[in-house]
Amino acid sequence: IFGVDLPFCCFLRFDDLKEGDVVRHEGKRSDGYLEHIFKHAAKELFGMDVKEITYKALKNKDFQEVTLEKDGETVLRFAAAYGFRNIQNMVLKLKKGKFLYHFVEVLACPGGCLNGKGQAQTEDGKPDRALLAQMEEVYTAIPVRLPETNLHVQRMYQHWLEGLDSKKVQDTLHTTYSAVNQSTSSLDIKW
């Protein structure tokens, strides 16, 4: 999936960027890789071109779900979990084997990145809703460009990652999971 930003610092010289070069990924706020990955998965896996997705708030506005249905069956189920309480609840469901999601976007800050500590807050440390709304408005005004159409991303895949389907892509951008044995250490965190 092309939604990985991590290696850009190695390849971009920011002094070469012009104002029109600043772009963003799809999504309403600074988070939102879920939206890009959801649309990409729908197209690649099920041949469906999703133009707009609808978030469904579950327990609260910071735990939302997005689903894709095909022939009356839910074929993709993604979630966005923001804030530690939602993350803890998600981990508990995972441990109990009641985890329904194919992908989860996890952000520690309730409300997403723009609402993080040191961001849109008043002098007394409370969220500055007006400033947050203004920041979201500025962010959504930045043009969207799909990562796979970005010349810098294409160069990174071609030169550094040795092609789209190379072993280096698999080793660098993909991961595998395996069961972990339970530790009896007193330092374990019980969620």
C-alpha positions in Angstrom: 0.0 0.0 0.0 1.3 3.4 -0.9 0.2 5.2 2.3 3.5 5.0 4.0 5.2 8.4 4.8 8.1 7.3 6.9 10.9 7.1 4.3 10.2 10.5 2.7 12.6 12.3 4.9 15.4 10.4 3.3 14.5 11.5 -0.2 12.9 14.9 -0.2 14.8 18.0 0.0 12.3 20.4 1.5 14.1 23.5 0.1 13.0 22.3 -3.3 9.3 22.3 -2.4 7.1 25.1 -3.6 3.8 26.1 -2.1 1.8 24.3 -4.7 3.8 21.1 -4.0 2.2 20.6 -0.5 -0.5 18.0 -0.8 -2.4 15.7 1.5 -3.9 12.3 1.5 -7.6 11.7 1.5 -9.5 12.1 4.7 -11.0 15.0 6.6 -8.2 15.7 9.0 -4.5 15.0 9.5 -5.3 11.4 10.3 -7.3 9.5 7.6 -5.0 6.9 6.1 -7.9 4.6 6.8 -9.8 6.3 4.0 -7.1 5.9 1.5 -6.4 2.3 2.4 -10.1 1.5 2.5 -10.7 2.8 -1.1 -7.5 1.1 -2.3 -8.5 -2.2 -0.8 -12.1 -2.0 -2.2 -10.7 -1.5 -5.7 -7.8 -4.0 -5.5 -9.7 -6.8 -3.7 -13.3 -6.4 -4.9 -13.1 -4.2 -8.0 -15.3 -1.6 -6.4 -14.5 2.1 -7.0 -15.5 3.8 -3.7 -15.8 7.6 -4.1 -17.0 8.5 -0.6 -17.0 6.6 2.7 -19.4 6.9 5.6 -18.1 6.7 9.1 -20.5 5.2 11.7 -19.8 6.2 15.3 -20.1 3.3 17.6 -19.6 3.9 21.4 -18.5 7.5 20.9 -17.3 9.9 18.2 -13.7 8.7 18.6 -14.5 5.0 17.8 -15.9 4.8 14.3 -16.5 2.0 11.8 -16.4 1.9 8.0 -17.8 -1.1 6.1 -17.9 -2.2 2.5 -20.8 -4.5 1.4 -20.9 -6.6 -1.7 -23.9 -8.8 -2.6 -25.4 -8.1 0.8 -22.3 -9.4 2.7 -19.8 -7.2 4.6 -16.5 -7.8 2.9 -14.4 -5.0 4.5 -14.7 -3.7 8.1 -12.3 -1.0 9.2 -12.3 1.1 12.4 -10.8 4.3 13.6 -9.9 4.3 17.3 -8.8 7.6 18.8 -7.8 8.0 22.4 -6.4 5.5 24.9 -9.8 4.4 26.3 -10.9 3.3 22.8 -7.5 1.7 22.2 -7.8 -0.2 25.4 -11.3 -1.4 24.6 -10.1 -2.5 21.2 -7.2 -4.5 22.7 -9.6 -6.2 25.1 -11.8 -7.3 22.3 -8.8 -8.6 20.4 -7.7 -10.6 23.4 -11.2 -12.1 23.8 -11.3 -13.1 20.1 -14.1 -10.7 19.4 -12.2 -8.5 16.9 -14.1 -8.0 13.7 -11.8 -5.6 11.8 -9.5 -6.0 8.9 -7.7 -2.7 9.5 -7.7 -0.2 12.4 -6.4 3.3 12.4 -5.1 4.0 15.9 -4.3 7.5 17.2 -3.5 8.3 20.9 -5.2 11.7 20.8 -9.0 11.9 21.2 -10.2 13.7 18.1 -7.1 12.8 16.1 -3.7 14.4 15.5 -4.9 18.0 15.2 -6.4 17.7 18.7 -3.1 16.5 20.3 -1.4 18.0 23.3 0.4 21.2 22.4 -1.9 21.7 19.5 -5.2 23.6 19.6 -5.5 24.5 23.3 -6.3 27.6 25.2 -3.9 28.9 27.8 -5.5 26.9 30.5 -4.9 23.7 28.6 -8.5 23.1 27.4 -9.2 22.3 23.7 -9.7 25.4 21.6 -12.6 24.3 19.4 -12.5 27.4 17.2 -8.8 27.0 16.5 -9.3 23.3 15.9 -12.1 24.0 13.4 -9.9 26.6 11.7 -7.0 24.1 11.4 -9.3 21.5 9.9 -10.5 24.0 7.4 -7.0 24.9 6.3 -6.1 21.2 6.1 -9.0 20.3 3.9 -8.2 23.2 1.6 -4.8 21.6 0.7 -5.2 19.6 -2.5 -5.5 15.8 -2.3 -3.0 13.8 -4.3 -2.9 10.0 -4.2 0.4 8.8 -2.9 0.9 6.5 -5.9 0.7 9.5 -8.3 3.4 11.4 -6.4 6.7 11.6 -8.3 8.7 11.3 -5.1 6.9 8.1 -4.1 7.4 6.6 -7.6 11.2 7.4 -7.4 11.4 5.9 -3.9 9.9 2.7 -5.2 12.0 2.6 -8.3 15.4 3.5 -6.8 15.4 2.7 -3.2 12.9 -0.1 -2.9 13.9 -1.7 -6.2 10.4 -1.8 -7.7 6.8 -2.2 -6.6 6.9 -6.0 -5.9 10.5 -6.4 -4.9 11.7 -8.3 -1.9 12.9 -5.0 -0.4 9.3 -3.7 -0.5 8.1 -6.8 1.3 10.9 -6.6 3.9 10.6 -2.9 4.5 6.9 -2.0 4.2 5.1 -5.3 5.2 5.0 -7.2 8.4 3.9 -10.6 9.7 2.4 -11.5 13.0 2.9 -14.5 15.2 1.6 -15.6 18.6 3.5 -14.3 21.6 4.0 -16.4 24.7 2.5 -14.9 27.8 5.1 -13.5 30.2 4.8 -13.8 33.9 6.8 -10.7 34.6 5.4 -8.2 37.1 6.2 -5.5 34.6 3.4 -6.7 32.2 0.6 -4.2 31.7 -2.9 -5.7 32.2 -5.4 -4.1 29.9 
